[in-house]
Amino acid sequence: MRITRITLANCRNYGEATIEPQAGLNVFLGRNAQGKSNLLEAIGLLGTGKSFRTSREAEIVREGFGLAAVSADAVVRSGSVTLGFTIARGERTTRKTLTINGRAVRYAHFLGKLRVVSFAPSDLALIVGAPGLRRAFLNLALAQEQPSYYTALAMYARTLRQKNALLREGPPYDEALFAIYDRTMIERGARMTFARAQYVQALAPHARAEHGRWSAGEELALGYQSAIGYEIGDDESALQERFERALESARPRERARGIALAGPHRDDLSLTLDGRSLAEYGSQGQHRTALLALKVAEYRAMAAATGEPPLLLLDDVLSELDPDRARRFLEGLGGFEQAFVTATHLEHALPGAAAFSIEAARIERVA
C-alpha cells in the first residue's frame, strides 16, 4: 500500500499543502518547528484515525480555525481508495469524521484500510513507561491487523466503565447487573487476551532476530503478562474459564476498593534482556536498541499477517543514528513499499529517496 497524493488543510501550522510522494523512500528535511512532525501526524491520522502525538485532538486544528482536514489518494491491494479525516473544534467539544471515497464511515470500518507503523524518539516510553502505553501499542497494532479486535476492545472498555461506575456507587449492589457486566467482560476480554498473546508470540522472534543484528551476545525476549493467568496453548474457551475464576477471586477486593481489578486492562508486555527486566536494568543505549528491534518487529509482523507492507513513518529517527546504523535499520525492514522520514539534516544521502524541504509549513521537492 502507498499514498499517491495527500492534502492538508488547517492542520497544526499548515494552511493548505499538497504533496505527491513517490513509492519507496520520501525524506522531509527542515529545521525544528517547521511542520515535519505535523505532516507525519497527518499521514498517521489516515491510517489509525488517531494522532500518535496527542490525545487532545483539538490541538490538530490550526489556531484561529474551526476545522482541520486531511485526505489522501492511496493504492492498496484491493485497488484505489480515497481516505479522509476531518475534525471540527467547537467551544466545548470536537467532532471527528472519517470517510472512505467520500462516504462517512464508523471508526471500526475505517481501520485497516491504510495501515501505518510510526516511530518517534518519544516511543522510548514503550520500553520504560507505564504498562498502559504498552497495552495501547498492542491494541493499535491489532486493531489495524484485525478490525474485529477493535470491536471487542471497544465493547470491553465500555463495559469496564459501566462496572467501575457501579462499584463506585457502593452497596447495595445490583447483582444481576454485575453478572451481565462480568459475562460481557469475560467474553470480550478472553478474545482480547488471546489476540494479544498470539500477537506477542508472532512479534517475539522478529524482535529477537533484529536485536541480534544490533547487539550480538544479548538476547531480547518479549512476553505477555496476563492478569487472568494466560498460558501458552490456551484457546478462548480456556481463557474465559480463567477469567471467570479471576473475577470470582477478585470480587471482594474490587468491592472494597471500588474498581475492577481483573482483566486485560491490567495486562502488560514484558521486555527482558538476558532474563532481566529491560526497563529496570537496561542502559539508555540498550533501551534504544530494543526499541529499534521492537519497531522493526512490529513492521514485519504486520506485513506478514496482512500480506501487505504498511506505511512507515519515521519522525526524526534516522538523524539520531550514525550512517551504518541507519542503513542497517532500513535493511532490517526488509523492503518497505513506502516510507516517510523526517530529519533536520542527514549526513549522507539515502539512495533512491525523494527529498523535500519544509520551511514554515511550505513543502517543496528538492530532489
SELUMLO-161722 format. One record per atom (N, C-alpha, C): x, y, z. Coordinates in steps of 0.05 Angstrom, whole numbers, plus 5000, padded with zeros to 4 digits. Atoms other than C-alpha are relative to their C-alpha. Layout:
BEGIN
XYZ;...
// end
This chain:
BEGIN
501749765000;500050005000;501850255000;498549755001;502250714986;498250234993;501549755005;499751424982;501150134974;499249865025;499951774914;499750305002;500549714997;497352454937;498850055027;501149934973;495952775005;499650305001;500749714998;492653445020;499350065030;500549904973;492553815087;498750274999;501349744998;488054395106;499650075029;500349904972;488754775172;500749795021;498950194981;492654225206;502550115014;497749884985;497254485261;500950264987;499149755011;501555015227;499650024970;500550005029;499254835156;497450154994;502449895012;494355265118;499049814980;500750205020;493854865054;502749894989;497650125011;499054375028;499249744986;500450255015;499153814976;502749904991;497650135010;504653324961;499349744985;500350255014;505352734914;502549835005;497750164992;510152254948;500549774980;499350225018;513751714909;499849745016;499650264987;513850974923;502849995011;497450024989;519650784966;500450225022;499249834978;523251295010;499550304993;500549715002;520952025020;501150135025;498649874977;525352475063;499250295001;500949734996;522953135092;502050135019;497849874986;528553605115;499250285008;500549734991;528054245155;500750045029;499549944972;529454605219;497749925018;502250074981;525454455282;497850204998;502449834998;518354725288;499250124973;500849915027;517354795212;497649854989;502350165008;512054255205;500549724991;499350275008;515753605193;498349795015;501550194984;512553225251;497050034995;502949965006;505753535235;499249864975;500650155025;506053235165;499749715006;500250284994;507452545192;497649945017;502450034984;501952625243;497649984983;502350005019;497052785187;499849744985;500150265014;499052165148;499149785019;500850204981;498251755211;497050015006;502949974995;491152025221;498449844979;501550145021;489151705155;500449705003;499650284995;491851035179;498549905024;501250094975;489350995250;497750165010;502249834991;484351555256;500750145026;499149884975;488351785317;502850124997;497349885000;494452225330;501949835016;497950144984;500851875351;501550195018;498649804984;502952525385;498450115023;501649894979;497052745428;497349865002;502750104997;490552505457;497950234999;501749775002;487753215454;499850094971;500149975029;485453215382;499350284991;500649725007;483053935384;502650154993;497449885006;490454115381;500749984970;499450045028;490653865309;499050244983;501249785016;486254445285;501850255003;498349765000;490355055265;498750235017;501049794983;489855635313;498550214984;501749805013;484256115294;498149884980;501950145019;480455595252;498449795015;501750194986;474855125269;500049724988;500150265013;476054555221;502749934988;497650105013;482154145200;499249754983;500650235018;482153635143;502649894988;497950145014;486853125114;498749804981;501050205019;485552705052;502349894984;497850135015;489652225011;498849804980;500550225020;489151804948;502149795005;498150224994;492251124961;499449774982;500250255014;493550484925;500449775020;499850234982;492149854966;499549754984;500150265015;491749124948;497349974986;502650035013;484249174933;499550204978;500449805021;485149774887;500750285010;499549724992;485050534893;497850085020;501949914980;481750884952;500850295008;499649734990;480951604977;499050005029;500650004972;481151685052;500050295010;500249734989;479152305092;499750005030;500249954971;479752555163;499450295004;500649724993;476453195188;499450015030;500749954972;475953475258;499050285003;501349744995;471354045277;500350075030;499549924972;473254425340;498050215008;501949814989;467654755380;501050125026;499149884975;467855145444;500449795022;499850204978;466854525487;500649724990;499650275011;467253925441;501450004973;498950035027;470653665379;498549774987;501450215015;467453235325;501849914978;498250125020;471452765281;498349854980;501450155021;469152495214;502149864983;498350175016;472451925176;498549924975;501450065025;470951805103;501749814983;498850175021;472451275050;498650064974;501149925025;471451504979;497750205003;501949784996;467552105005;497649925018;502350094983;462751695048;500949975029;499450024972;462751765123;499749715010;500150274990;464251115159;500650005030;499450044972;464850855230;503049945003;497150044995;471750815261;500949714995;499250285004;471750055261;500249924971;499850055028;470650055186;502350144987;497749855010;476050575174;502649865005;497550134992;481350185210;500949784980;498950215017;485849745168;500150064970;500049935028;484650095102;502850104991;497349905005;491450445106;501649965026;498550064975;495950125158;502650155002;497549854996;501750505188;501549905024;498350044977;507550385234;501650255003;498649754995;510251015265;502249965021;497750034982;516851115302;501150285005;499049744992;518951735340;501749965025;498450034976;524151855395;498349975026;501750024976;518451925445;499049725005;500850284997;516851195433;501749855020;498450134979;522351035483;498449945025;501850064977;516651065534;498949724999;500950285002;514550385507;501849825016;498150174985;520750105540;500050065030;499649924972;521050495605;497550115013;502449874990;513950775613;498149815013;502050154986;507650535646;498849784983;501250215015;504049885626;497950094980;502149915018;498350275595;501150084972;498849925026;503050525540;500549754983;499550245015;504849815521;497449864992;502750105008;497549595522;499050154976;500949845023;496050175475;501549924975;498450095023;501649945429;498949744989;501250255009;498749245426;497250044987;502749955010;491649505417;500050124972;500049875026;493449955358;501049824978;498950195020;497549435322;497849794993;502050205005;492048915330;497550114986;502449885013;486349385311;500550054970;499449965029;489949535245;500049734985;499950275012;491148795231;497349864999;502550144996;484448545256;497950205009;502049814991;478849055256;498049895020;501850124980;474548565295;501150025028;498849964974;479548645352;499050265012;500949744989;477549375358;497249985010;502850034990;470249175365;500049885028;499950124973;471948725424;501250195020;498749804982;476449265454;498050215008;501949784995;471149805448;497849915019;502150094982;465749375480;501049945028;498850064974;470449145535;500450265016;499549754986;472449865551;497450135010;502649884992;465150095553;498949855024;501150164978;463149525599;501750055025;498249954977;469249655644;499250275013;500849744989;467050385652;497449975015;502650044987;459950155669;500449855027;499650164976;462449645720;501450185021;498649824980;467150155753;498150205012;502049814989;461350645759;498349875020;501750154981;457150115793;501649945026;498350054976;462949935840;500350255017;499649754985;463850665859;497450085016;502549934986;456450725878;499949865027;500050144974;457650215934;497449845004;502350164994;452649745966;497550175007;500550275009;447249525960;500449984970;499350035028;449549245893;497849874984;501850135019;445349055833;501449754989;498550245007;447848335828;499449914972;500750085028;444148195763;501550174980;498549825018;447448795730;503049935001;497250094998;454248575757;500549754983;499750255015;453147885725;500150064970;500049935028;451548195658;502750134992;497549875006;457748635660;502349805000;497850194998;462248065682;499949814976;500250185022;459647605627;501150134974;498949865024;461048135573;503050035002;497149974997;467948265601;501449734996;498850275004;469447515603;500249944970;500050075028;467447415530;501950184984;498349815015;470848045502;502850005010;497350004989;476748015549;501549764993;498650245009;478347305531;500950024971;499349955028;478247495458;502550194998;497849825000;482948075472;502649875010;497650134989;487747665515;501149804980;499050205019;488147115463;501450144976;498849865023;489447605406;502650135008;497549884992;494747985445;502249805004;497950204995;498347365468;501049884974;499250115026;498347085397;501850204985;498549795014;500947755371;502850015012;497449984987;506647775422;501749764992;498550235009;508547065402;501050034972;499149955027;508947285330;502150224999;498149784999;512747915348;502749925011;497550074985;517947585393;502349914983;497750095016;522147215341;501250224982;499049775017;522547835296;501750185017;498549824983;524748265355;502749885009;497550134991;529847755379;502149994977;498150025022;532947665310;501150284993;499149735006;533248415296;501950105021;498249914978;536248555364;502749874998;497550145003;541548035350;501850134979;498549865021;543648435288;501450255011;498949754989;544949045331;501749955025;498750044974;547448745396;500649705003;499250284998;550948075389;500749935029;499350104974;551347675453;497950065021;502249944981;545047965486;497449914987;502550115011;538147645478;497650165011;502549854993;531748065477;497749804999;502350184999;525547685498;497550165006;502649884995;518247905495;498249795012;501950174988;512747615537;497450155006;502549884994;505447735552;499349935029;500750044972;503747835625;497050055004;502949994998;496447675636;499050005028;501249984973;492347865697;498349765006;501750234996;488047245687;501549744998;498450245000;493746755680;500249854974;499750145026;494546615606;502449825000;497850195005;498746005589;500149934971;499850085029;501445815520;498449754995;501750235006;496545345489;497050055006;502849934994;490245675518;498650104976;501849885020;484545795470;498150195014;501849804989;479046305480;498249875021;501750134980;474745795517;501449975026;498450034975;480245645567;500450275013;499649744989;481446385576;497450115013;502549924987;474046505591;499849885027;500150134974;474545995646;501950135020;498049874982;480846315674;499050275009;501049734994;477647005671;497749985021;502250034981;471446755707;501049955028;498850064973;475646465764;501450255011;498649764991;479747105767;498150215010;502149814990;473447535774;498949915027;501050094974;470847095830;502050055022;497949964980;477447145866;500350305007;499649724996;477847895857;497650155011;502549864993;470648055875;500150155027;499949854975;471748225949;501850244999;498149785001;477748665934;498950224982;501249795018;474049015876;497950165015;502149854986;468249195921;501150165023;498849844979;472749425977;501450254989;498549775012;476749875930;498450164981;501749855018;471250075883;501050024972;498850005027;474949885819;500449724990;499650275011;475449285772;502949944999;497150074996;481948915785;500849774982;499350245016;481648305739;499350054971;500649985028;482148315663;502350114984;497849915018;486448515603;500750295003;499349724995;486149245625;502250025021;497850004981;491449035676;502449864989;497850165011;496048655629;502350174991;497649865008;502948835604;501649844980;498150125018;508048695550;502750015015;497550004986;514548475584;502349994980;497550015016;521448605554;502349955018;497850084984;527448265583;502549974982;497450025013;534848275564;501649805016;498650214986;538447635582;498649935027;501650094977;532747475631;499550215020;500449794981;532848145667;498350224988;501849795009;527748705663;501650224985;498649805016;529949175608;499650285012;500649744989;526449775640;501650065025;498749964974;529649665708;503049994998;497150054999;536649435690;501450094975;498749935025;537949655618;501150285001;498949745004;542250245599;498450154979;501449845021;539750815555;500549894973;499350115026;543450515497;498549744995;501550255003;540249835509;497150054996;502849925005;533450165513;499550074971;500349915027;534450495446;500249764980;499650235018;536949855413;497549825001;502350164997;531049465440;497650134986;502249865013;526249995414;500249974970;499650055029;529249945344;499149724992;500850285006;528349195346;497049965002;502850034997;521249255371;498450124977;501349875022;519249735316;500349854974;499650165024;522349315261;498249755002;501650234996;518748715291;497050064995;502849925005;512049095290;499550024970;500349975029;513149265217;499849724986;499950265013;514948555197;497649835007;502350164992;509348235237;497550094986;502349895014;504148695206;500049924971;499850075028;506748565136;499449704996;500550295002;506647805149;497149935004;502750064993;499747805179;498050094979;502049895020;496348225125;500849944971;499150045027;500548045065;500650254984;499749745013;501648775051;501750185019;498449834982;507249225079;498650265007;501349744993;504549815119;501750244993;498449755003;506750535110;501850025025;498049964978;512850715152;500450295004;499749714993;513151385188;502250025021;497749974983;519951555218;500450295006;499949714992;519752215256;502650065015;497549924988;526852465268;501449775014;498750244989;529551765280;502749954987;497450065014;534951665227;502150205007;498049804993;538352315246;501449955026;498750074975;539852015314;501949764997;498350245005;543451425282;502450084983;497849965018;550251405251;499349874973;500750105026;550251245176;499749694998;500050295002;551750505186;497549895014;502350094985;546250415239;497450084985;502349925016;541250805195;499649814977;500250185022;542850355136;499049725010;500850264990;542149725178;497150005010;502849984992;535549965207;498149974976;501750025024;532550065138;500149734987;499750275011;535349405114;498449805016;501450184982;532149065174;497049994994;502949995006;525249275150;499349814977;500450215020;526148805091;498550094976;501349915025;523749235033;497450125004;502549864996;518549745051;498950104973;501249895024;513649974998;500050304999;499949704998;513250695022;500750085028;499249904973;516651065079;500250304999;499849724997;516451775103;501850065024;497849954980;522552035141;500350305004;499349724995;523652705175;502750025014;497449954987;530352995197;500750294997;498949735003;533653655210;502250004979;497950035020;539353405167;500849714999;498850275002;542552765142;502850034990;497149985008;550052675138;500549884973;499650135025;549452215079;497349964986;502550035016;544252175023;499049715002;501250275000;539451585024;499449934971;500350065029;539851244955;497049964992;502750045011;533451284914;497850165014;502049854985;529951764962;499150254985;501049745008;525452334942;500450195023;499449814978;527652944982;498250254998;501749764998;523153515005;501150185021;499349814979;524654145044;497450105012;502349884987;519754415095;500950245016;499449754986;520055135119;497550155004;502449854994;514455495154;497549874987;502350155011;509554945131;499850014970;499950015030;511555025058;501849774992;498650245009;513554375025;500950034971;499049985027;517954364964;501849764995;498350225007;521053774929;502650114989;497449905008;528553874920;501749794986;498550215014;530853204893;498349764996;
// end
